[in-house]
Amino acid sequence: ELISVEQPLEENKTFGVVFRTPPEDSNGIAHVLEHSVLCGSRKYPVKEPFTELLKGSMQTFLNAMTFPDRTCYPVASCNLQDFYNLVDV
């Protein structure tokens, strides 16, 4: 499901990907997977892409978080090109 909300007066551009990750038990696997996703990819073959983005981006928010039933990857930037770069990662 894709939800889009436009706020024309908001300077900060925001985007988030949320996955349902309902656990079978409380072994913490969703949190482990959250960190595994942040360990690079074929397109971005660096060990810690988020760390690199924090150093070179004008982001206003960049994080990942695990809740009891979902995992979120939100990003935000006031610079449009930087925002698109963050979304691409």
SULBELSUL-V922459 format. One record per pair of residues at least 12 apart in sequence whose ideal C-beta (glycine too) atoms are under 7 Angstrom apart, sorted by the first residue. I is the first residue (numbers start at 1). J is the second residue. Records with the same first field share a line. If there is no record, write none. Layout:
BEGIN
I: J ; J
END
This chain:
BEGIN
11: 78
12: 60 ; 76 ; 78
13: 76 ; 77 ; 80 ; 83
14: 74 ; 76
15: 75 ; 87
16: 72 ; 73 ; 74
17: 73
18: 70 ; 72
19: 70 ; 71
20: 69 ; 70
21: 69 ; 70 ; 71
22: 69
30: 66 ; 71
31: 66
34: 64 ; 66 ; 71
38: 50 ; 64
44: 89
49: 89
50: 62
53: 86 ; 89
57: 77 ; 82 ; 86
58: 77 ; 79 ; 82
59: 75 ; 76 ; 77 ; 82 ; 86
60: 76 ; 77 ; 78
61: 74 ; 75 ; 76
62: 75 ; 86
75: 87
END
